Every structure is written in structure tokens, then in C-alpha cells.
Amino acid sequence: MANSNAQAQIELHRALAPRYAYRYGFEFSRLFQEDWHAEMISHAPPGSRAVLDIGCGTGFFLAELCQRLPGAVGLDISHDMLLVSEQYVPGARLVTGDAEQLPFQDGAFDVVFCKGSLHHTRDHVGFLSNCRRTLRAGGALVMSEPCNDNPLIRLARFVLYRKSPHFDEGDQGFTRRGIVGLCEQAGLRVERVKKYGFLAYVFAGFPDHLGVLKHVPGNAWITRAFLRIDRVVCALPGLSLLGFHVVVVARRA
Ligand SMILES: C[S@@+](CC[C@H](N)C(=O)[O-])C[C@H]1O[C@@H](n2cnc3c(N)ncnc32)[C@H](O)[C@@H]1O
């Protein structure tokens, strides 16, 4: 964990850990996150037993994974984030470690999840190659990462990642084509790519950044409506450009 980005991410997420607990503290924001998690879990190969969540952070997704796929392991570079996980997944197997040097045996997992962690690292192909190595033959990597296909979203992220203290300047989003290329360079076979998140992502996903819905009566109902709209938007070829994230399912051949 000697590299400077790893150190910067540890420092960054030390300060962010309490914000994540707050982020997941509202019914409407939990509804959104649970929908996102259900989308990711739906791509796990049937019968998956050995499960890893890379960059599990404060463990909200890991808690759901453990309910559906008992024994899931969480790894994060930030010990401070993992300490918050105790709140959501008491007793889970949590590992403090760097995704760029995964401390697991080859072929140890049926499925590796990664929700929003790749873009915090610098050696993307190295990260993905490590994921591939820890998957059994035929195992799947399911990840969701910020998508910059839309020029306006790309610009907004460019500014946010540079100006906000909650990001590192070197963090970056991906284009659909770019992230597929990275997977292929790492020797993964990309099976599915789809967009995720538009209105619900913006208004319900991050009440610590954008808190408008907190003050609106019926915010859970509004979030459910946004989720329905988002599903339609992200499924339509032209409109899917509006998606804020890209979900990629890739297999170890
Ligand atoms: C955007 S947060 C997402 C956390 C969690 N997956 C969620 O959805 O709430 C990114 C997480 O990646 C972790 N991270 C960043 N770089 C990492 C690395 N090289 N290895 C492992 N985890 C890393 C951070 O500490 C942080 O917890």
C-alpha cells in the first residue's frame, strides 16, 4: 500500500466515512441504493457462493450481499470506512487491503462485485487483472462505475472531482467503450453493459451532496417514481446517454 494514490485514498475516505453513514440514513436514499444493489446482484451467476465486494466501504451493499449470499467478504483500503461497516454487517469477514494487490488466492471467488471503486485507482488494468485472477474459471466480475458518455456529465464530473474535497483530482469516470476496453485488456470477456441511474441517482443517491429531497414530503414515493423513469431512460438506446453509471458484467474465460 505504499503508492501515493493509495495513501491519498486512505486520507480521503477517513474524512468521508461519517458522510456515508449519513447518506444511507434516509428511507428514500436507502430505497435508491437498494435498487442499485438489486440490479448488481441480479447479475451474479446462479449458485454463486464465494463472493467478494471490493471497495465495500461502509458495508451497506455488503450487508445485502451477506443476506442473499451468506459469507460474502468485504475488502477496502480504508480501515475507517470498514469500521463503519460493523454497524451494517456485524460479524462479516472484512479485509483492509489494496485492490491493486488483492490478498486472495487465484480462483477463490465465484463472483467479485465492485461498486464505485475502480475509478479511485490509477492502474485500472492492474486492478481488473487482479479481479480476474481471484475469479474461478467462468466466474463473474460485476461492477458499477461512473459513466461519462454524456459530455455534460463528463464536464460536471471534471469540475466536481477537481473542486470538491470529497474526491481526489486523479479520480475519473469512464466511457462505455473505455471501460469495456480496460476489461478486455485485463483478459476478461465482457458479457453485459448497461447504464444505471438518472433522476433517482441525482436526487436520492447522495443526500450528503444534494439534499433537496430530504425536505420534500413523500420523498420515498418520489424516489420510487424516479426509479421507474430511470429504468426506461437507461434501457432506450438514445436516452441511455443520460445514465450516470455503467454496470459491466465480465467473465473470466
Ligand atoms: C465511492 S466509495 C464506494 C463504497 C461502497 N462500494 C458503496 O457503494 O457505498 C469507494 C470505496 O473504494 C475504496 N477504495 C479506493 N481505492 C481502493 C483500493 N485501491 N483498494 C480497495 N479499496 C479502495 C474507498 O476506500 C471507498 O470505500
The ligand as an SDF file (V2000), in Angstrom:
LIG
                    3D

 27 29  0  0  0  0  0  0  0  0999 V2000
  -17.2110    5.5380   -3.7500 C   0  0  0  0  0  0  0  0  0  0  0  0
  -16.7260    4.5310   -2.3800 S   0  0  0  0  0  0  0  0  0  0  0  0
  -17.8870    3.1880   -2.5940 C   0  0  0  0  0  0  0  0  0  0  0  0
  -18.0940    2.3900   -1.3430 C   0  0  0  0  0  0  0  0  0  0  0  0
  -19.1650    1.2980   -1.4580 C   0  0  0  0  0  0  0  0  0  0  0  0
  -18.8670    0.3650   -2.5250 N   0  0  0  0  0  0  0  0  0  0  0  0
  -20.5200    1.9110   -1.6280 C   0  0  0  0  0  0  0  0  0  0  0  0
  -21.1120    1.7820   -2.7030 O   0  0  0  0  0  0  0  0  0  0  0  0
  -21.0100    2.5510   -0.6720 O   0  0  0  0  0  0  0  0  0  0  0  0
  -15.2090    3.8300   -2.9470 C   0  0  0  0  0  0  0  0  0  0  0  0
  -14.5390    2.8960   -1.9640 C   0  0  0  0  0  0  0  0  0  0  0  0
  -13.3630    2.3620   -2.5970 O   0  0  0  0  0  0  0  0  0  0  0  0
  -12.3360    2.2890   -1.6410 C   0  0  0  0  0  0  0  0  0  0  0  0
  -11.0410    2.2480   -2.3560 N   0  0  0  0  0  0  0  0  0  0  0  0
  -10.4180    3.2370   -3.0250 C   0  0  0  0  0  0  0  0  0  0  0  0
   -9.2670    2.7880   -3.5420 N   0  0  0  0  0  0  0  0  0  0  0  0
   -9.1600    1.4850   -3.1930 C   0  0  0  0  0  0  0  0  0  0  0  0
   -8.1870    0.4700   -3.4170 C   0  0  0  0  0  0  0  0  0  0  0  0
   -7.0730    0.7040   -4.1160 N   0  0  0  0  0  0  0  0  0  0  0  0
   -8.4030   -0.7650   -2.8960 N   0  0  0  0  0  0  0  0  0  0  0  0
   -9.5420   -1.0240   -2.1710 C   0  0  0  0  0  0  0  0  0  0  0  0
  -10.4750   -0.1040   -1.9240 N   0  0  0  0  0  0  0  0  0  0  0  0
  -10.3060    1.1350   -2.4320 C   0  0  0  0  0  0  0  0  0  0  0  0
  -12.5410    3.5350   -0.7790 C   0  0  0  0  0  0  0  0  0  0  0  0
  -11.8900    3.4460    0.4580 O   0  0  0  0  0  0  0  0  0  0  0  0
  -14.0540    3.5800   -0.6910 C   0  0  0  0  0  0  0  0  0  0  0  0
  -14.5320    2.8880    0.4250 O   0  0  0  0  0  0  0  0  0  0  0  0
  1  2  1  0
  2  3  1  0
  2 10  1  0
  3  4  1  0
  4  5  1  0
  5  6  1  0
  5  7  1  0
  7  8  2  0
  7  9  1  0
 10 11  1  0
 11 12  1  0
 11 26  1  0
 12 13  1  0
 13 14  1  0
 13 24  1  0
 14 15  1  0
 14 23  1  0
 15 16  2  0
 16 17  1  0
 17 18  1  0
 17 23  2  0
 18 19  1  0
 18 20  2  0
 20 21  1  0
 21 22  2  0
 22 23  1  0
 24 25  1  0
 24 26  1  0
 26 27  1  0
M  CHG  2   2   1   9  -1
M  END
$$$$
